[in-house]
Amino acid sequence: MREPARAPQREHAHQPAAAQPRLRQSHEAKVAPQRDYRPDLKADSLALALLGAANAIARVRAGAALPQALAGVFTAYDVTPQARGAIQDIAYRSMRQLGRSDTLLGLMTTKAPEPPMLGGLLCAALTLLDPPPGTQAPYEAFTVVDQAVNAAASHPDFAHAKAMVNAVLRRFLREREALLEQALKQPLARWNYPQWWIDSTRAAYPSEWESILAAGNAHPPLTLRVNRRRTGVEAYLETLAQAGFAAEQVGPTAVRLAQAVNVSQIPGFHEGVVSVQDAGAQLAAPLLDLQDGMRVLDACAAPGGKSGHILEAADVDLTSVDADPQRLARVGDNLGRLGLTARLVAAQAQDTDWWDGRQFDRILADVPCTASGIVRRHPDIRWLRRKSDTLQLATLSTKILDNLWQMLLPNGKLLFVTCSLWPQESEAQAAAFAARHDAIRLDAPGQLLPASGAGQDHDGLFYALFQKKS
């Protein structure tokens, strides 16, 4: 393995002592945390990875989605690709165990560690010291403690707390069994979800709620969609085998890699032979019953996985709409890699000012929702959502569906999709929509619960298919 590159020299390392960041005394007024402070740590060190993850955790607690939080950290720290991977890995691990780590910290400290990055650092370190049952710790315990202390010492906002970091982590190692026994009595620590989320899951699925929560804490697979225009599933599995990748088929066009890798290493990815897409999400395009020459609308299209699959399935005139111009640009990028084109429109799906008045043969409505069915891929969602979001998002989805229905030709089909597990956003929404519009409801999978095993692996999604009467 090539020796990782060292971090570039920081400007402050060459400044006179007077220009060095000064530690604030405890009696001084609190100021905004210095999240963009660039620590003088080795690029390949666990200390830098822990500090970067702590920074990301603090940003999520302040309301940022984890991908955006990580992007901010990467920009601020100007890290190497290897360091990016380590920071991202620890941040995602920490999000999956945040309830457990917070509970443990509450047992070992008298008040929440301040500033938030200090709390994030302790949570990240505890995550590495306390891996999920049945999994190996990614680092030796003494290394984690040592590097967490180094990380604390490197940051002017909480360098004074390095002894506390050392004491808390060593206490956890000494008293691990007793602390875990006490912590796991609390649902927050046992399940790693807010209490309202646990209650909602239990109410909706009295028999399956425990397995659903557990599935959301599992590490997601890397699933590919084989482009049938380029090759078949069996042929691509052979290509993977020849390249040394173990994989299996988990859907009509879905292939799950045994070990996740960077997309740059996946055979045929850059050539458009395959795309990354969950096996459950790959059901959308076939359900639309596409035929060459149809006018098709993909509403709420970003990041473009379903748009790409639609164009792989048939030669159609596709319009892809999304409210976020930046996310819409990703649709264009993904279609460009596949060598496909669509009309890209930055607009709200609940509005009509973007519509030319010509009705569509098929409409895919992958509407906004709480995303409760994809938390294994986006573990930060559970900490960002509030119980009230369910009603607000269901109300928005109702507006979108009602608006899109007028854009559908008689005898046309509309596919309603959510990645939610809550009936208020899925089945109740579908039933109410059918009643409002006297729509014909056709066969579709309905609610898919998260599943993983031999021959199948998919997130939690909901599908309802409607046909407009002539």
C-alpha positions as CSV (number, residue, x, y, z in Angstrom):
1,M,0.0,0.0,0.0
2,R,1.3,3.4,-1.0
3,E,2.4,5.7,1.9
4,P,-0.4,8.3,2.4
5,A,0.5,11.8,1.6
6,R,1.2,14.2,4.4
7,A,-1.1,17.1,5.1
8,P,-0.1,20.4,3.6
9,Q,1.7,22.8,5.9
10,R,-0.8,25.1,7.7
11,E,-0.3,28.8,7.4
12,H,-0.4,29.3,11.2
13,A,2.5,27.0,11.6
14,H,4.8,29.7,10.1
15,Q,3.3,32.6,12.0
16,P,4.9,34.2,15.0
17,A,3.8,33.0,18.4
18,A,1.6,36.1,18.9
19,A,-0.5,35.0,15.8
20,Q,-1.1,31.5,17.1
21,P,-4.7,30.7,18.2
22,R,-5.1,31.7,21.8
23,L,-6.9,29.5,24.3
24,R,-9.8,31.3,25.9
25,Q,-10.0,31.3,29.6
26,S,-13.0,29.8,31.4
27,H,-14.2,33.3,32.6
28,E,-14.2,34.8,29.1
29,A,-17.4,35.2,27.1
30,K,-18.3,32.3,24.9
31,V,-17.9,32.9,21.2
32,A,-19.0,30.9,18.2
33,P,-17.2,27.6,17.9
34,Q,-14.3,27.5,15.4
35,R,-15.5,24.7,13.2
36,D,-13.3,25.8,10.3
37,Y,-10.1,25.8,12.3
38,R,-7.5,23.6,10.5
39,P,-5.7,21.4,13.1
40,D,-2.0,20.7,12.7
41,L,-2.4,16.9,12.6
42,K,-1.0,14.3,10.2
43,A,-3.2,13.7,7.2
44,D,-3.2,9.9,7.8
45,S,-3.8,10.1,11.6
46,L,-6.8,8.7,13.4
47,A,-6.7,12.0,15.4
48,L,-7.6,14.0,12.3
49,A,-10.3,11.5,11.3
50,L,-11.8,11.7,14.8
51,L,-11.7,15.5,14.8
52,G,-13.3,15.6,11.4
53,A,-16.0,13.2,12.4
54,A,-16.6,15.3,15.6
55,N,-17.0,18.4,13.4
56,A,-19.5,16.6,11.2
57,I,-21.5,15.4,14.2
58,A,-21.6,18.9,15.6
59,R,-22.9,20.2,12.3
60,V,-25.6,17.6,12.2
61,R,-26.7,18.5,15.7
62,A,-27.0,22.1,14.5
63,G,-29.4,20.9,11.7
64,A,-27.2,20.0,8.7
65,A,-27.7,16.8,6.8
66,L,-24.6,14.5,7.2
67,P,-23.5,14.7,3.5
68,Q,-23.5,18.5,3.7
69,A,-21.8,18.4,7.1
70,L,-19.0,16.2,5.7
71,A,-18.6,18.5,2.6
72,G,-18.1,21.4,5.0
73,V,-15.5,19.5,7.0
74,F,-13.6,18.4,3.8
75,T,-13.5,21.9,2.6
76,A,-12.3,23.4,5.9
77,Y,-9.7,20.7,6.5
78,D,-8.5,20.3,2.9
79,V,-8.0,16.6,3.6
80,T,-6.6,13.8,1.4
81,P,-8.9,11.2,-0.2
82,Q,-7.8,8.6,2.4
83,A,-8.6,11.0,5.3
84,R,-12.0,11.8,3.7
85,G,-12.8,8.1,3.7
86,A,-11.8,7.7,7.4
87,I,-13.7,10.8,8.5
88,Q,-16.8,9.7,6.6
89,D,-16.6,6.1,8.0
90,I,-16.4,7.3,11.6
91,A,-19.1,9.9,11.1
92,Y,-21.6,7.4,9.7
93,R,-20.7,4.8,12.4
94,S,-21.3,7.5,15.0
95,M,-24.7,8.5,13.6
96,R,-25.8,4.9,13.9
97,Q,-24.8,4.7,17.5
98,L,-25.5,8.3,18.6
99,G,-28.2,7.4,21.1
100,R,-26.0,4.8,22.8
101,S,-23.0,7.1,23.0
102,D,-25.0,10.0,24.3
103,T,-26.5,7.8,27.0
104,L,-23.0,6.5,28.0
105,L,-21.7,10.1,28.2
106,G,-24.6,11.1,30.4
107,L,-23.6,8.3,32.8
108,M,-20.0,9.4,32.9
109,T,-20.3,13.2,32.9
110,T,-22.3,15.7,35.0
111,K,-23.3,17.9,32.0
112,A,-23.2,17.8,28.3
113,P,-19.7,18.4,27.0
114,E,-19.2,21.9,25.5
115,P,-18.6,23.0,22.8
116,P,-20.6,20.6,20.6
117,M,-17.4,19.4,18.8
118,L,-16.1,18.1,22.1
119,G,-19.2,16.1,22.6
120,G,-18.9,14.9,19.0
121,L,-15.3,13.8,19.6
122,L,-16.3,11.8,22.7
123,C,-19.2,10.2,20.8
124,A,-17.0,9.3,17.8
125,A,-14.4,7.7,20.1
126,L,-17.0,5.8,22.1
127,T,-18.4,4.5,18.8
128,L,-15.0,3.0,17.9
129,L,-14.5,1.6,21.4
130,D,-18.0,0.1,21.5
131,P,-18.7,-1.6,18.2
132,P,-22.2,-3.2,17.6
133,P,-22.5,-6.8,18.9
134,G,-20.9,-9.4,16.6
135,T,-18.6,-6.9,14.9
136,Q,-14.9,-6.2,15.4
137,A,-13.6,-3.0,16.7
138,P,-11.9,-1.1,13.8
139,Y,-9.0,0.1,15.9
140,E,-7.2,-1.0,19.1
141,A,-8.6,0.6,22.2
142,F,-5.4,2.3,23.3
143,T,-5.0,3.8,19.9
144,V,-8.5,5.3,20.0
145,V,-7.9,6.8,23.4
146,D,-4.5,8.2,22.5
147,Q,-5.6,9.7,19.2
148,A,-8.8,11.2,20.7
149,V,-6.7,13.0,23.3
150,N,-4.4,14.2,20.5
151,A,-7.4,15.4,18.6
152,A,-8.7,17.4,21.6
153,A,-5.3,18.9,22.3
154,S,-5.1,20.1,18.7
155,H,-8.2,22.3,18.8
156,P,-8.1,25.7,20.6
157,D,-11.8,25.5,21.6
158,F,-11.3,22.4,23.8
159,A,-7.6,21.7,24.2
160,H,-8.1,22.4,27.9
161,A,-10.4,19.3,28.0
162,K,-7.9,16.7,26.8
163,A,-7.5,15.3,30.4
164,M,-11.3,15.0,30.6
165,V,-11.4,13.1,27.2
166,N,-8.7,10.8,28.5
167,A,-10.5,10.2,31.8
168,V,-13.9,9.5,30.2
169,L,-12.6,7.1,27.6
170,R,-10.5,5.2,30.1
171,R,-13.3,5.0,32.6
172,F,-15.5,3.4,29.8
173,L,-12.9,0.8,29.2
174,R,-12.6,0.0,32.9
175,E,-16.3,-0.1,33.6
176,R,-17.6,-1.2,30.2
177,E,-19.9,-4.0,31.3
178,A,-21.6,-2.1,34.1
179,L,-22.0,1.1,32.1
180,L,-23.5,-0.8,29.1
181,E,-25.8,-2.7,31.4
182,Q,-27.1,0.6,32.8
183,A,-27.2,2.4,29.5
184,L,-29.1,-0.3,27.6
185,K,-32.0,0.0,30.0
186,Q,-32.9,3.1,28.1
187,P,-34.6,2.8,24.7
188,L,-32.5,5.6,23.3
189,A,-29.3,3.6,23.9
190,R,-30.8,0.2,23.1
191,W,-32.3,1.2,19.7
192,N,-30.4,4.4,18.7
193,Y,-33.5,6.3,17.7
194,P,-35.5,9.1,19.3
195,Q,-38.4,7.9,21.4
196,W,-41.0,9.2,19.0
197,W,-39.5,7.2,16.2
198,I,-39.5,4.0,18.3
199,D,-43.1,4.6,19.3
200,S,-44.2,5.3,15.7
201,T,-42.5,2.2,14.4
202,R,-44.1,0.0,17.1
203,A,-47.5,1.4,16.5
204,A,-47.4,0.9,12.7
205,Y,-45.8,-2.6,12.9
206,P,-46.5,-4.3,16.2
207,S,-44.9,-7.6,15.1
208,E,-42.0,-6.3,13.1
209,W,-40.9,-3.1,14.8
210,E,-37.8,-4.6,16.5
211,S,-36.5,-6.0,13.2
212,I,-37.3,-2.8,11.4
213,L,-35.3,-0.7,13.9
214,A,-32.4,-3.2,13.8
215,A,-32.4,-3.1,10.0
216,G,-32.0,0.7,10.1
217,N,-28.9,0.3,12.1
218,A,-27.2,-2.2,9.7
219,H,-24.5,-1.1,7.3
220,P,-26.1,-0.8,3.9
221,P,-25.0,-2.9,0.9
222,L,-23.6,-1.5,-2.3
223,T,-26.2,-2.5,-4.9
224,L,-25.9,-1.9,-8.6
225,R,-28.4,-1.7,-11.4
226,V,-27.3,-3.4,-14.6
227,N,-28.0,-1.4,-17.7
228,R,-29.9,-3.9,-19.9
229,R,-29.0,-1.8,-22.9
230,R,-25.4,-2.7,-22.4
231,T,-25.3,-6.1,-20.9
232,G,-27.3,-8.8,-19.0
233,V,-27.1,-9.6,-15.3
234,E,-25.4,-13.0,-15.7
235,A,-22.8,-11.5,-18.1
236,Y,-22.1,-8.7,-15.7
237,L,-21.8,-11.1,-12.7
238,E,-19.2,-12.9,-14.8
239,T,-17.4,-9.6,-15.4
240,L,-17.3,-9.0,-11.7
241,A,-16.0,-12.5,-10.9
242,Q,-13.2,-12.0,-13.5
243,A,-12.2,-8.8,-11.8
244,G,-12.2,-10.4,-8.4
245,F,-15.5,-9.0,-7.0
246,A,-17.9,-11.4,-5.2
247,A,-21.5,-10.5,-5.9
248,E,-25.0,-11.9,-6.2
249,Q,-28.2,-11.0,-7.9
250,V,-30.9,-9.5,-5.6
251,G,-33.5,-8.3,-8.1
252,P,-34.3,-8.4,-11.8
253,T,-31.5,-6.0,-12.7
254,A,-30.0,-5.7,-9.2
255,V,-26.5,-7.0,-8.2
256,R,-25.2,-6.7,-4.6
257,L,-21.5,-6.5,-4.1
258,A,-20.2,-8.6,-1.1
259,Q,-17.8,-5.7,-0.2
260,A,-18.5,-2.0,-0.8
261,V,-15.8,-0.2,-2.9
262,N,-15.4,3.2,-4.4
263,V,-17.4,3.5,-7.6
264,S,-14.1,4.2,-9.5
265,Q,-13.2,0.6,-8.9
266,I,-16.5,-0.9,-10.2
267,P,-16.1,-2.5,-13.7
268,G,-18.1,-0.6,-16.3
269,F,-19.4,2.2,-13.9
270,H,-17.8,5.1,-15.7
271,E,-18.9,3.6,-19.1
272,G,-22.6,3.5,-18.0
273,V,-22.8,-0.3,-17.8
274,V,-24.1,-0.1,-14.2
275,S,-25.4,2.5,-11.7
276,V,-25.6,2.5,-8.0
277,Q,-29.3,2.0,-6.9
278,D,-31.1,0.2,-4.1
279,A,-32.9,-3.0,-5.3
280,G,-36.2,-1.7,-4.0
281,A,-35.8,1.6,-5.9
282,Q,-35.2,-0.5,-9.1
283,L,-38.9,-1.6,-9.1
284,A,-40.1,1.8,-10.2
285,A,-39.3,1.8,-13.9
286,P,-40.8,-1.7,-14.6
287,L,-44.0,-0.8,-12.8
288,L,-44.6,2.1,-15.2
289,D,-45.1,-0.3,-18.1
290,L,-43.1,1.9,-20.4
291,Q,-43.4,1.8,-24.2
292,D,-41.2,3.5,-26.8
293,G,-42.5,7.0,-27.8
294,M,-44.3,7.8,-24.6
295,R,-44.1,11.2,-22.8
296,V,-43.0,10.5,-19.3
297,L,-42.6,12.8,-16.3
298,D,-40.2,12.0,-13.4
299,A,-41.3,14.4,-10.7
300,C,-38.9,15.1,-7.7
301,A,-36.3,13.4,-9.9
302,A,-33.0,14.1,-8.1
303,P,-30.4,12.5,-7.9
304,G,-31.6,10.8,-11.1
305,G,-31.4,7.0,-10.5
306,K,-35.0,6.4,-11.5
307,S,-34.7,8.8,-14.5
308,G,-31.8,6.8,-15.7
309,H,-33.6,3.5,-15.3
310,I,-36.7,4.8,-17.2
311,L,-34.5,5.8,-20.2
312,E,-32.7,2.4,-20.0
313,A,-36.1,0.6,-20.2
314,A,-37.6,2.4,-23.2
315,D,-37.0,5.2,-25.8
316,V,-39.3,7.8,-24.2
317,D,-39.5,11.5,-24.1
318,L,-38.6,12.2,-20.5
319,T,-39.0,15.3,-18.4
320,S,-37.2,15.3,-15.1
321,V,-38.3,17.9,-12.5
322,D,-36.8,18.8,-9.2
323,A,-37.1,21.8,-7.0
324,D,-33.3,22.0,-6.2
325,P,-31.2,23.2,-9.1
326,Q,-28.0,21.8,-7.6
327,R,-29.6,18.3,-7.1
328,L,-31.1,18.6,-10.6
329,A,-27.6,19.1,-12.0
330,R,-26.7,15.7,-10.5
331,V,-29.5,14.2,-12.6
332,G,-27.8,15.6,-15.7
333,D,-24.5,14.2,-14.6
334,N,-25.9,10.7,-14.0
335,L,-27.7,10.7,-17.4
336,G,-24.6,12.0,-19.1
337,R,-22.6,9.0,-17.7
338,L,-25.2,6.7,-19.2
339,G,-25.2,8.5,-22.5
340,L,-28.9,9.4,-22.1
341,T,-30.8,12.7,-22.2
342,A,-33.9,14.2,-20.6
343,R,-35.5,17.6,-20.4
344,L,-34.4,18.9,-17.0
345,V,-36.7,21.4,-15.3
346,A,-35.9,23.2,-12.0
347,A,-39.4,23.7,-10.5
348,Q,-41.8,22.8,-7.6
349,A,-43.8,19.7,-8.5
350,Q,-46.8,21.2,-6.7
351,D,-46.8,24.1,-9.1
352,T,-47.9,24.4,-12.8
353,D,-46.0,27.4,-14.1
354,W,-43.4,25.0,-15.6
355,W,-45.9,22.8,-17.4
356,D,-46.6,23.3,-21.1
357,G,-50.1,21.9,-20.8
358,R,-49.4,18.7,-22.7
359,Q,-50.4,15.6,-20.7
360,F,-48.1,12.7,-20.0
361,D,-48.6,9.0,-20.7
362,R,-46.7,8.1,-17.5
363,I,-45.8,10.0,-14.3
364,L,-43.5,8.9,-11.6
365,A,-44.2,10.7,-8.3
366,D,-41.4,9.9,-5.9
367,V,-42.7,12.4,-3.3
368,P,-41.0,14.1,-0.4
369,C,-41.3,12.1,2.9
370,T,-39.5,11.6,6.2
371,A,-37.3,9.0,4.5
372,S,-37.8,6.6,7.5
373,G,-37.3,3.6,5.2
374,I,-33.7,4.5,4.2
375,V,-32.1,5.2,7.5
376,R,-29.5,2.5,7.0
377,R,-28.1,4.7,4.2
378,H,-28.8,8.0,5.9
379,P,-28.5,7.4,9.6
380,D,-28.6,11.1,10.4
381,I,-32.2,11.4,9.3
382,R,-33.5,10.0,12.6
383,W,-31.8,12.8,14.5
384,L,-32.9,15.5,12.2
385,R,-36.5,14.6,11.8
386,R,-39.3,15.7,14.2
387,K,-42.6,13.9,14.8
388,S,-44.5,16.9,13.3
389,D,-42.5,16.4,10.0
390,T,-44.7,13.5,9.1
391,L,-47.9,15.5,8.8
392,Q,-46.2,18.4,7.1
393,L,-44.6,16.2,4.5
394,A,-47.8,14.2,3.9
395,T,-49.6,17.5,3.3
396,L,-47.0,18.6,0.8
397,S,-47.2,15.2,-0.9
398,T,-51.0,15.5,-1.2
399,K,-50.5,18.8,-3.1
400,I,-48.0,17.3,-5.4
401,L,-50.1,14.2,-6.2
402,D,-53.2,16.3,-6.9
403,N,-51.3,18.7,-9.1
404,L,-49.7,15.9,-11.1
405,W,-52.9,14.0,-11.7
406,Q,-54.2,16.8,-14.0
407,M,-51.0,16.3,-16.1
408,L,-51.8,12.7,-16.8
409,L,-53.5,11.5,-20.0
410,P,-56.8,9.5,-19.7
411,N,-55.8,5.8,-19.4
412,G,-52.3,7.0,-18.3
413,K,-50.6,5.6,-15.2
414,L,-49.2,7.4,-12.2
415,L,-46.8,5.6,-9.8
416,F,-46.7,7.0,-6.3
417,V,-43.5,6.2,-4.4
418,T,-42.2,7.1,-1.0
419,C,-39.2,5.8,1.0
420,S,-41.2,6.1,4.2
421,L,-42.4,3.5,6.6
422,W,-45.2,5.6,8.2
423,P,-48.7,4.7,6.9
424,Q,-49.7,8.4,7.1
425,E,-47.2,9.0,4.2
426,S,-47.8,5.8,2.3
427,E,-51.0,3.6,2.4
428,A,-53.2,6.2,4.0
429,Q,-52.0,8.7,1.4
430,A,-52.6,6.3,-1.4
431,A,-56.1,5.4,-0.3
432,A,-57.2,9.0,0.1
433,F,-55.8,9.9,-3.3
434,A,-57.7,7.1,-5.0
435,A,-60.9,8.2,-3.3
436,R,-60.4,11.9,-4.2
437,H,-59.8,11.3,-7.9
438,D,-61.8,8.1,-8.5
439,A,-58.5,6.6,-9.7
440,I,-58.2,2.9,-10.6
441,R,-55.6,1.3,-8.3
442,L,-53.5,-1.3,-10.1
443,D,-51.3,-4.1,-8.7
444,A,-48.1,-2.8,-7.0
445,P,-45.9,-4.0,-4.1
446,G,-47.4,-1.6,-1.5
447,Q,-45.3,-1.3,1.6
448,L,-41.8,-2.9,1.4
449,L,-40.2,-3.3,4.8
450,P,-36.4,-3.2,4.9
451,A,-35.0,-6.6,4.1
452,S,-31.6,-8.2,3.7
453,G,-30.6,-11.8,3.0
454,A,-29.9,-14.4,0.3
455,G,-31.4,-13.3,-3.0
456,Q,-32.9,-10.0,-1.7
457,D,-31.8,-6.8,-0.1
458,H,-33.7,-3.5,-0.2
459,D,-34.7,-0.4,1.7
460,G,-38.1,0.3,3.0
461,L,-40.3,1.8,0.2
462,F,-43.9,2.1,-0.7
463,Y,-45.4,1.7,-4.2
464,A,-49.0,2.5,-5.4
465,L,-49.9,2.5,-9.1
466,F,-53.0,4.4,-10.4
467,Q,-54.6,4.6,-13.8
468,K,-56.8,7.5,-14.9
469,K,-60.2,6.6,-16.3
470,S,-60.8,7.5,-19.9
